């Protein structure tokens, strides 16, 4: 797990780790305006922020700070200084857009539980204001700049609670590594077919030329109005292979994650189109890049945010229905799409979208169980999004679309919105793709444990080593809206991770959508190892069981 990623997005390590490190050897934290006051029960000790600023700039420690630093090994002292120097360059508008959304508001409330102002009051509003002002600082957003803009002369920090959180965090890291090793070992130990000699051909463009065309419509269907109470604009890009007249091709729908767009997987759409698949890249207007960057038009309530859990699957069904009724909208390709043979590829929130359409119902009892935990307890940022679904009326929503015949879910969010009972209802081929360093939708809780809930015989779990939540997302074009993502969250392996997704998606779709039995040879652990690079591993297994994972001590409960 990428700890620095967690620090900047969750604010938990920003709030906890450096402060706690002065006592326990960590390396992250949050700083008060002039002094930090550590409170442990009735005991209080303080530290000057000026001393920390001097240490960050010069490496020299005051007598007071040196008395704390002596508790740390030299390596941790260097990590502490690097953490103080780390900065992000994000616009204050972008920071405000996040923090004023329902997700951001909940994030501030949770982070502020460890902090008190001089008057000993929790202050989520003050923390939010400090972050926005720090983003406007010429020196960038840093832990120290946040404190410079915090509206209090001192800040009290609940050290007892912080130490408990740090202990759980360290336990979670250890447990995660052990479970990831179990997955890797499963991919190595089980016998497989011999390695196919042409596995690298999966990464090459196919022989088909294709046409790219935009498409737009407005969904005013009675079904959407009944479920959501509103109509909705639908936008998409089509990638249509140029095939002979009369030849019908299967359809692949790509669903982006929160704050992304229909352009996010253009490289994958083009790759699949070159191999003869008609690809539809949807833009979910309520959770796209454009929506998040339109601050005055952002989410105004938790109910509005929750409706996206219904709107996204309805977007897909509307497009399939519309093209079936009005095929002339694809002139001159009308009649060439096989709308009864559809696969979905979804990333993050798009993974939820795909699994819902495949037949996994929202489970409100599971939501109630999981959403009692905060990010401070679970270290799972995706719960901030998943728990928004609680604002929906708790009933059974019929969102399944029987035309969806196979699903690839990349970094899907699952643990709170679905239960073992939900995912066991899936009967079609499913591939889960997990990233070892995903700090947003952690692999263990969001993909590995949920994979063991699947009962469909054609199920695959893929683990990309050194990859993050954003590694498979493509680069935006010059005139496309972009949500600024820190490089520490993107990670160092996007080209390799994208290539892995291209190859595995092609093999999966050729087998489970086209019915090419010879493609099964590319969906084995040995083939995945042959596809991977020596430095960034790729593991594939179909045999992971709950019993195997139960042998590993658990930091959190996953049911």
Secondary structure as GFF3:
##gff-version 3
##sequence-region A 1 559
A	DSSP	alpha_helix	3	10	.	.	.	ID=ss1
A	DSSP	alpha_helix	12	24	.	.	.	ID=ss2
A	DSSP	beta_strand	35	40	.	.	.	ID=ss3
A	DSSP	beta_strand	43	48	.	.	.	ID=ss4
A	DSSP	alpha_helix	49	58	.	.	.	ID=ss5
A	DSSP	alpha_helix	63	69	.	.	.	ID=ss6
A	DSSP	alpha_helix	74	85	.	.	.	ID=ss7
A	DSSP	alpha_helix	92	99	.	.	.	ID=ss8
A	DSSP	alpha_helix	102	111	.	.	.	ID=ss9
A	DSSP	three_ten_helix	112	114	.	.	.	ID=ss10
A	DSSP	beta_strand	115	116	.	.	.	ID=ss11
A	DSSP	alpha_helix	124	135	.	.	.	ID=ss12
A	DSSP	alpha_helix	143	148	.	.	.	ID=ss13
A	DSSP	beta_strand	154	158	.	.	.	ID=ss14
A	DSSP	alpha_helix	159	189	.	.	.	ID=ss15
A	DSSP	three_ten_helix	199	203	.	.	.	ID=ss16
A	DSSP	beta_strand	210	219	.	.	.	ID=ss17
A	DSSP	alpha_helix	222	228	.	.	.	ID=ss18
A	DSSP	beta_strand	232	241	.	.	.	ID=ss19
A	DSSP	beta_strand	249	255	.	.	.	ID=ss20
A	DSSP	alpha_helix	266	273	.	.	.	ID=ss21
A	DSSP	beta_strand	278	283	.	.	.	ID=ss22
A	DSSP	alpha_helix	289	292	.	.	.	ID=ss23
A	DSSP	three_ten_helix	295	297	.	.	.	ID=ss24
A	DSSP	alpha_helix	302	306	.	.	.	ID=ss25
A	DSSP	alpha_helix	308	325	.	.	.	ID=ss26
A	DSSP	three_ten_helix	327	330	.	.	.	ID=ss27
A	DSSP	beta_strand	337	347	.	.	.	ID=ss28
A	DSSP	alpha_helix	349	358	.	.	.	ID=ss29
A	DSSP	alpha_helix	364	370	.	.	.	ID=ss30
A	DSSP	alpha_helix	375	378	.	.	.	ID=ss31
A	DSSP	alpha_helix	382	386	.	.	.	ID=ss32
A	DSSP	three_ten_helix	387	391	.	.	.	ID=ss33
A	DSSP	beta_strand	404	410	.	.	.	ID=ss34
A	DSSP	alpha_helix	420	423	.	.	.	ID=ss35
A	DSSP	beta_strand	429	435	.	.	.	ID=ss36
A	DSSP	alpha_helix	443	443	.	.	.	ID=ss37
A	DSSP	pi_helix	444	448	.	.	.	ID=ss38
A	DSSP	alpha_helix	449	453	.	.	.	ID=ss39
A	DSSP	beta_strand	459	464	.	.	.	ID=ss40
A	DSSP	alpha_helix	487	490	.	.	.	ID=ss41
A	DSSP	alpha_helix	494	512	.	.	.	ID=ss42
A	DSSP	three_ten_helix	517	522	.	.	.	ID=ss43
A	DSSP	alpha_helix	525	531	.	.	.	ID=ss44
A	DSSP	beta_strand	538	541	.	.	.	ID=ss45
A	DSSP	alpha_helix	546	550	.	.	.	ID=ss46
###
